[in-house]
């Protein structure tokens, strides 16, 4: 089979590129003695999870209850639910996830921990716990200066067993293409987390997990002495954001949306059959629109941009559109792979010999 045989739009994975991305990161981290607990929100695909596990991943990081459940029911363990379990429904789910899958949980305050601890105690369970630390993103996570106080408060909750500290260095996306500055910030973030871990150990806590997590920080942060695990997500596919950040090359990006030109009624504009329900406009740099337009060979089309979209139609503009005709096949590199995958029910996994499989996307919102 070839790309031309597929109906459009389609979310296509280049399997050889995917496998190379997985292999490279797994080998690099293993060589440094750092465990890999990849964030599964990027692929939401059990076929990808099996590949990651075969290469030594110790488990998976999950964002949603659906992700925890999908992986847990498939037999995967070593799961971390990296979400604050606030509210009765999430607390109840957390208790069930601990009971069924041994899931590790996350808190950033005693206020979050107390209802969780009470529910676990009532169920006769003890859960492993990571304390989330804010190392620069300023979203969730305890301020490093308050980490010892929160950890002290957790001591009074015997159904929670503090095992380590974690951070998501999402603030690295704000550095754009300033790669040396970004890497330095990743190192600083990891060093800050290690220092918090050392402080907690000095207070008598048994901290054996020091976990960093982001694809932009993957080249530097996990290799700071004292870091024990990394939780990258987007590395599996790459995307436009990562290319612009210098986290990967275009040639290693494994995920594209296949689309077809369906109309060319106006000069300087063609319409394709992939719109806002097929692609995320979530660009973390100054880039706008809905992704990078490529030919079938994967090379960017000169003077063509994906300017805007309706639900089922995309507007490609620029002088390069003059050479496009109705029926032409194109590929679009998404800005954000994670948000794009969540829009789809399946991935078309293309192997190097032209054969393909359809891999379900599960645990969608």
C-alpha positions as CSV (number, residue, x, y, z in Angstrom):
1,X,0.0,0.0,0.0
2,X,1.0,3.6,-0.5
3,X,-0.1,6.9,1.0
4,X,-2.0,7.5,-2.2
5,X,-4.3,4.5,-1.4
6,X,-5.5,6.1,1.9
7,X,-8.7,8.0,2.4
8,X,-8.0,11.6,3.6
9,X,-7.6,13.1,6.0
10,X,-5.5,10.5,7.9
11,X,-3.1,10.7,10.8
12,X,-0.1,8.8,9.6
13,X,2.8,7.4,11.6
14,X,6.2,6.6,10.0
15,X,7.0,3.5,12.0
16,X,10.7,3.3,11.2
17,X,11.1,6.9,12.4
18,X,9.0,6.2,15.5
19,X,11.1,3.1,16.3
20,X,14.3,5.1,15.9
21,X,13.1,7.8,18.2
22,X,12.2,5.3,20.9
23,X,15.5,3.4,20.5
24,X,17.7,6.5,20.7
25,X,16.1,7.9,23.8
26,X,15.9,4.5,25.6
27,X,19.6,3.8,24.9
28,X,20.8,7.3,25.9
29,X,19.0,7.3,29.2
30,X,19.9,3.7,30.0
31,X,23.5,4.5,29.3
32,X,23.3,7.3,31.9
33,X,21.6,5.0,34.5
34,X,18.4,7.1,34.3
35,X,15.0,5.3,34.2
36,X,12.4,6.1,31.5
37,X,8.8,6.6,32.5
38,X,7.5,8.2,29.3
39,X,4.4,10.4,29.2
40,X,1.7,8.4,27.4
41,X,-0.5,11.3,26.6
42,X,1.4,11.8,23.3
43,X,0.5,8.6,21.6
44,X,-2.5,7.2,23.6
45,X,-1.7,4.1,21.7
46,X,-1.1,0.6,23.2
47,X,1.0,-0.4,20.2
48,X,3.4,2.4,21.0
49,X,3.4,1.5,24.7
50,X,4.4,-2.0,23.9
51,X,7.3,-0.8,21.9
52,X,8.4,1.6,24.7
53,X,8.1,-1.2,27.3
54,X,10.2,-3.6,25.1
55,X,13.0,-1.0,25.0
56,X,13.1,-0.9,28.8
57,X,10.5,1.8,29.9
58,X,9.9,1.2,33.6
59,X,6.3,2.3,33.3
60,X,4.3,5.3,32.1
61,X,3.2,8.7,33.1
62,X,-0.5,9.4,32.6
63,X,-2.5,12.6,32.5
64,X,-6.1,11.4,32.7
65,X,-8.0,8.6,34.5
66,X,-8.7,7.2,31.0
67,X,-5.0,6.8,30.3
68,X,-4.4,5.1,33.7
69,X,-7.2,2.7,33.1
70,X,-6.3,1.9,29.5
71,X,-2.7,1.0,30.4
72,X,-3.6,-0.7,33.6
73,X,-6.2,-2.9,32.0
74,X,-3.7,-3.8,29.3
75,X,-1.4,-5.2,32.1
76,X,1.0,-2.3,32.4
77,X,2.4,-1.4,35.8
78,X,4.7,1.3,37.0
79,X,2.0,3.9,36.3
80,X,2.3,7.5,37.6
81,X,-0.9,9.6,37.5
82,X,0.6,13.0,37.1
83,X,-2.5,15.0,38.0
84,X,-3.7,16.4,41.3
85,X,-6.6,14.2,42.5
86,X,-8.9,16.9,43.7
87,X,-12.7,16.4,44.1
88,X,-14.6,13.3,45.1
89,X,-14.7,11.7,41.7
90,X,-10.9,11.9,41.2
91,X,-10.2,10.8,44.8
92,X,-12.3,7.7,44.3
93,X,-10.6,7.0,41.0
94,X,-7.2,7.4,42.6
95,X,-8.1,4.9,45.3
96,X,-9.3,2.4,42.7
97,X,-6.1,2.9,40.6
98,X,-4.0,2.2,43.6
99,X,-6.0,-0.9,44.4
100,X,-6.1,-2.3,40.8
101,X,-2.8,-1.2,39.3
102,X,-0.5,0.0,42.2
103,X,-0.5,3.5,40.6
104,X,1.8,6.1,42.0
105,X,0.0,9.4,42.8
106,X,1.1,13.1,42.9
107,X,0.3,16.0,45.2
108,X,1.6,19.5,45.7
109,X,0.1,20.4,49.1
110,X,-1.3,18.9,52.3
111,X,-4.7,20.2,51.3
112,X,-4.7,18.0,48.2
113,X,-3.3,15.1,50.2
114,X,-5.7,15.0,53.2
115,X,-8.9,13.9,51.4
116,X,-6.9,11.4,49.4
117,X,-5.2,10.0,52.5
118,X,-8.6,9.6,54.3
119,X,-10.1,7.7,51.3
120,X,-7.1,5.4,51.1
121,X,-7.1,4.7,54.8
122,X,-10.8,3.8,54.7
123,X,-10.0,1.4,51.9
124,X,-7.1,-0.1,53.8
125,X,-4.6,1.0,51.2
126,X,-1.2,2.7,51.2
127,X,-0.2,4.6,48.0
128,X,3.3,5.6,46.8
129,X,3.4,9.4,46.3
130,X,5.5,12.0,44.5
131,X,5.6,15.6,45.6
132,X,5.4,17.9,42.6
133,X,7.8,20.8,42.8
134,X,7.6,24.0,40.7
135,X,10.9,24.6,39.1
136,X,9.9,27.4,36.9
137,X,6.6,26.7,35.1
138,X,4.5,28.3,37.8
139,X,1.5,26.1,37.2
140,X,1.0,23.4,39.8
141,X,3.8,22.3,42.1
142,X,5.0,23.5,45.5
143,X,7.5,26.3,45.7
144,X,10.9,24.7,46.4
145,X,11.2,26.9,49.6
146,X,8.0,25.3,51.0
147,X,8.7,21.7,50.0
148,X,10.1,20.7,53.4
149,X,7.0,22.1,55.1
150,X,4.6,20.1,52.9
151,X,6.7,17.0,53.2
152,X,6.5,17.4,57.0
153,X,2.7,17.6,56.8
154,X,2.6,14.4,54.7
155,X,4.3,12.5,57.5
156,X,1.0,12.7,59.5
157,X,-0.8,10.8,56.7
158,X,0.2,7.1,57.0
159,X,-1.8,6.0,54.0
160,X,0.6,8.0,51.8
161,X,4.2,7.0,51.4
162,X,6.4,9.8,50.1
163,X,8.8,8.2,47.6
164,X,10.2,11.1,45.7
165,X,9.9,14.5,43.9
166,X,8.9,15.4,40.4
167,X,8.7,18.4,38.1
168,X,7.5,19.3,34.7
169,X,9.8,21.9,33.2
170,X,7.1,23.2,30.8
171,X,8.6,26.7,31.1
172,X,11.4,25.6,28.7
173,X,9.0,26.1,25.8
174,X,9.3,29.8,26.4
175,X,12.9,29.9,25.3
176,X,12.1,29.3,21.6
177,X,15.1,28.5,19.4
178,X,17.6,29.7,22.0
179,X,19.0,26.2,22.4
180,X,21.9,26.9,24.7
181,X,19.8,29.0,27.0
182,X,17.1,26.3,27.0
183,X,19.5,23.5,27.9
184,X,21.0,25.7,30.7
185,X,17.5,26.2,32.0
186,X,16.8,22.5,31.9
187,X,20.0,21.9,33.9
188,X,19.0,24.5,36.5
189,X,15.5,23.1,36.8
190,X,16.9,19.6,37.4
191,X,19.5,20.9,39.9
192,X,16.8,22.7,41.8
193,X,14.8,19.5,42.0
194,X,17.8,17.5,43.2
195,X,18.5,20.1,45.9
196,X,14.9,19.7,47.1
197,X,15.3,16.0,47.2
198,X,18.5,16.4,49.3
199,X,16.7,18.7,51.7
200,X,14.0,16.2,52.2
201,X,16.5,13.4,52.8
202,X,18.2,15.6,55.4
203,X,14.8,15.8,57.2
204,X,14.6,12.0,57.2
205,X,12.4,11.3,54.2
206,X,13.4,8.3,52.1
207,X,13.5,10.0,48.7
208,X,14.6,7.6,46.0
209,X,12.8,9.1,42.9
210,X,13.9,12.4,41.4
211,X,11.9,12.7,38.2
212,X,12.1,15.3,35.5
213,X,9.8,15.5,32.5
214,X,9.7,17.2,29.2
215,X,10.9,16.7,25.6
216,X,12.6,20.1,25.3
217,X,14.6,19.3,28.4
218,X,15.5,15.8,27.4
219,X,18.9,16.6,26.0
220,X,20.2,18.0,29.3
221,X,18.0,17.8,32.4
222,X,18.0,14.0,32.9
223,X,21.8,13.9,33.0
224,X,22.2,16.1,36.0
225,X,23.7,14.0,38.9
226,X,20.9,13.0,41.3
227,X,18.1,12.7,38.7
228,X,16.8,9.1,38.6
229,X,14.1,9.2,35.9
230,X,12.8,11.1,32.9
231,X,9.3,11.5,31.7
232,X,9.4,12.8,28.1
233,X,6.3,12.5,25.9
234,X,6.5,14.2,22.5
235,X,9.9,12.5,21.7
236,X,8.0,9.5,20.3
237,X,6.7,11.5,17.3
238,X,8.3,14.9,17.3
239,X,6.3,17.8,16.0
240,X,6.6,21.4,14.7
241,X,7.1,22.8,18.1
242,X,10.0,20.5,18.9
243,X,11.6,21.2,15.5
244,X,11.5,25.0,16.2
245,X,12.9,24.4,19.7
246,X,15.8,22.4,18.3
247,X,14.6,19.3,20.2
248,X,14.5,17.2,17.1
249,X,15.1,17.4,13.3
250,X,12.3,17.5,10.7
251,X,13.8,14.2,9.4
252,X,13.0,12.4,12.7
253,X,9.3,13.6,12.9
254,X,7.1,10.5,12.6
255,X,3.6,12.0,12.7
256,X,1.9,13.8,9.9
257,X,-1.6,14.5,8.7
258,X,-2.2,13.3,5.1
259,X,-4.6,15.6,3.3
260,X,-5.8,16.2,-0.3
261,X,-6.4,19.4,-2.2
262,X,-10.1,19.5,-2.9
263,X,-10.6,23.0,-4.4
264,X,-8.6,25.8,-6.1
265,X,-11.1,28.4,-7.0
266,X,-9.1,31.5,-5.9
267,X,-5.6,32.6,-6.9
268,X,-3.1,32.2,-4.2
269,X,-5.3,29.8,-2.1
270,X,-6.1,26.1,-2.2
271,X,-8.5,24.2,0.1
272,X,-7.5,20.9,1.6
273,X,-9.7,18.4,3.4
274,X,-8.0,18.6,6.8
275,X,-9.3,21.4,9.1
276,X,-9.5,22.3,12.8
277,X,-10.9,18.8,13.7
278,X,-7.8,17.2,12.2
279,X,-4.9,19.4,13.5
280,X,-4.1,21.4,16.5
281,X,-3.1,25.1,16.2
282,X,-1.3,24.9,19.6
283,X,2.0,26.4,18.7
284,X,4.3,27.3,21.6
285,X,6.4,29.6,19.4
286,X,5.5,32.6,17.3
287,X,4.4,30.2,14.5
288,X,0.7,30.5,13.6
289,X,-1.7,28.5,11.5
290,X,-2.2,24.7,11.6
291,X,1.2,23.2,10.8
292,X,4.0,22.9,8.3
293,X,3.0,21.9,4.8
294,X,5.1,19.2,3.3
295,X,5.1,17.3,0.0
296,X,4.7,13.5,0.0
297,X,8.5,13.2,0.2
298,X,8.4,15.0,3.6
299,X,10.1,18.2,2.3
300,X,8.5,21.6,3.1
301,X,6.7,23.2,0.3
302,X,8.2,26.6,-0.5
303,X,5.9,29.6,-0.2
304,X,2.9,27.6,1.1
305,X,1.5,28.2,4.6
306,X,-1.5,26.7,6.4
307,X,-3.1,30.0,7.3
308,X,-6.5,29.1,8.8
309,X,-9.1,26.3,9.0
310,X,-12.7,25.6,9.3
311,X,-13.8,22.3,10.9
312,X,-13.3,20.1,7.8
313,X,-11.3,22.4,5.5
314,X,-7.9,24.0,5.6
315,X,-6.8,27.2,3.7
316,X,-3.3,27.0,2.2
317,X,-2.0,30.3,1.0
318,X,1.1,31.7,-0.8
319,X,2.7,31.8,-4.2
320,X,3.6,28.1,-3.9
321,X,-0.1,27.1,-4.1
322,X,-0.1,28.0,-7.8
323,X,1.5,24.7,-8.5
324,X,-1.1,22.7,-6.6
325,X,-4.0,21.0,-8.3
326,X,-7.2,19.3,-7.1
327,X,-6.4,15.8,-6.0
328,X,-2.8,16.5,-5.0
329,X,-1.8,14.7,-1.8
330,X,0.1,16.7,0.9
331,X,1.3,16.1,4.4
332,X,1.1,18.5,7.3
333,X,3.4,18.4,10.3
334,X,1.3,19.3,13.4
335,X,2.5,22.0,15.7
336,X,1.6,19.9,18.7
337,X,1.5,16.1,18.4
338,X,-0.2,15.4,21.7
339,X,-3.2,17.7,21.0
340,X,-3.5,16.4,17.5
341,X,-3.5,12.7,18.4
342,X,-6.3,13.4,20.9
343,X,-8.6,14.4,18.0
344,X,-8.3,11.1,16.2
345,X,-9.7,7.6,16.7
346,X,-6.8,5.8,15.0
347,X,-3.3,6.1,13.7
348,X,-2.3,4.7,10.3
349,X,1.1,3.1,11.0
350,X,3.1,2.9,7.8
351,X,6.1,0.5,7.7
352,X,9.1,1.0,5.5
353,X,7.9,-1.6,2.9
354,X,4.6,0.3,2.3
355,X,2.4,-2.0,4.4
356,X,0.3,-0.4,7.1
357,X,-1.8,-1.2,10.2
358,X,-4.5,0.8,11.9
359,X,-3.6,1.5,15.6
360,X,-6.5,2.6,17.8
361,X,-6.1,5.8,19.8
362,X,-7.6,5.2,23.2
363,X,-8.4,7.2,26.4
364,X,-9.4,10.3,24.4
365,X,-11.3,13.0,26.3
